[in-house]
Every structure is written in C-alpha cells, then in structure tokens.
Amino acid sequence: PDLGMHALQEYLEFCHSVQAWEPTETGLDEFTWSWEANGKYSVRSAYAAKFWGREVIP
C-alpha cells in the first residue's frame, strides 16, 4: 500500500533505531503495543492494525 513519505520516514528511523540497539545484561525487556492506549496487545487491535487504511468495497 502507498502510505506516503511520512510513513517511509518513520520506517527508516525505526530501522536505524533497531540497528543501533545494544542489549544489556541488567536491563529488562519491555514491549508496548502502540495500537492500545494501555500498551498491551489485543486481538482486536491486531486486526485494526492489519486492516488500517483499507477501504471496504461491497
């Protein structure tokens, strides 16, 4: 899908962040899900993320 230049820029910044990340022995892993206000994964929000921006044509 064509998400535009802003989405491409965000993706490239994310890739750069992932490449620059270094693990630490004392740091705890923390995962947050940006599709929910509380940061926790849900199937409902996963479907929303998967189909975000799509048009339904009957």
C-alpha positions as CSV (number, residue, x, y, z in Angstrom):
1,P,0.0,0.0,0.0
2,D,1.1,3.6,-0.6
3,L,1.4,5.1,2.9
4,G,3.3,8.2,1.8
5,M,6.6,9.8,2.6
6,H,5.9,10.3,6.3
7,A,5.3,6.5,6.8
8,L,8.5,5.8,4.9
9,Q,10.5,8.2,7.0
10,E,9.1,6.6,10.2
11,Y,10.0,3.2,9.0
12,L,13.6,4.2,8.1
13,E,14.0,5.9,11.5
14,F,12.7,2.7,13.2
15,C,15.2,0.5,11.2
16,H,18.0,2.8,12.2
17,S,17.0,2.5,15.9
18,V,16.8,-1.2,15.7
19,Q,20.3,-1.4,14.2
20,A,21.8,0.9,16.8
21,W,20.3,-1.0,19.7
22,E,22.6,-3.0,22.0
23,P,21.4,-5.4,24.7
24,T,22.4,-5.0,28.3
25,E,22.7,-7.8,30.9
26,T,20.9,-5.8,33.6
27,G,18.1,-4.2,31.5
28,L,14.7,-5.8,31.5
29,D,12.9,-6.2,28.2
30,E,9.7,-4.2,27.8
31,F,7.3,-4.4,25.0
32,T,4.5,-2.0,24.3
33,W,1.7,-2.2,21.7
34,S,1.1,1.2,20.2
35,W,-2.4,0.2,19.0
36,E,-3.8,0.2,22.5
37,A,-3.8,3.1,25.0
38,N,-2.6,0.8,27.8
39,G,0.3,-0.6,25.7
40,K,-1.0,-4.2,25.9
41,Y,-1.6,-6.4,22.9
42,S,-5.1,-7.5,22.0
43,V,-6.5,-9.4,19.0
44,R,-9.0,-6.6,18.4
45,S,-6.2,-4.1,18.0
46,A,-4.1,-6.5,15.9
47,Y,-7.0,-6.7,13.4
48,A,-7.3,-3.0,13.5
49,A,-3.6,-2.7,12.7
50,K,-3.7,-5.2,9.9
51,F,-6.6,-3.6,8.1
52,W,-5.8,0.0,8.9
53,G,-6.2,2.2,5.9
54,R,-8.1,-0.3,3.8
55,E,-11.4,0.5,2.1
56,V,-14.2,-2.0,2.1
57,I,-16.0,-2.1,-1.2
58,P,-19.1,-4.3,-1.2
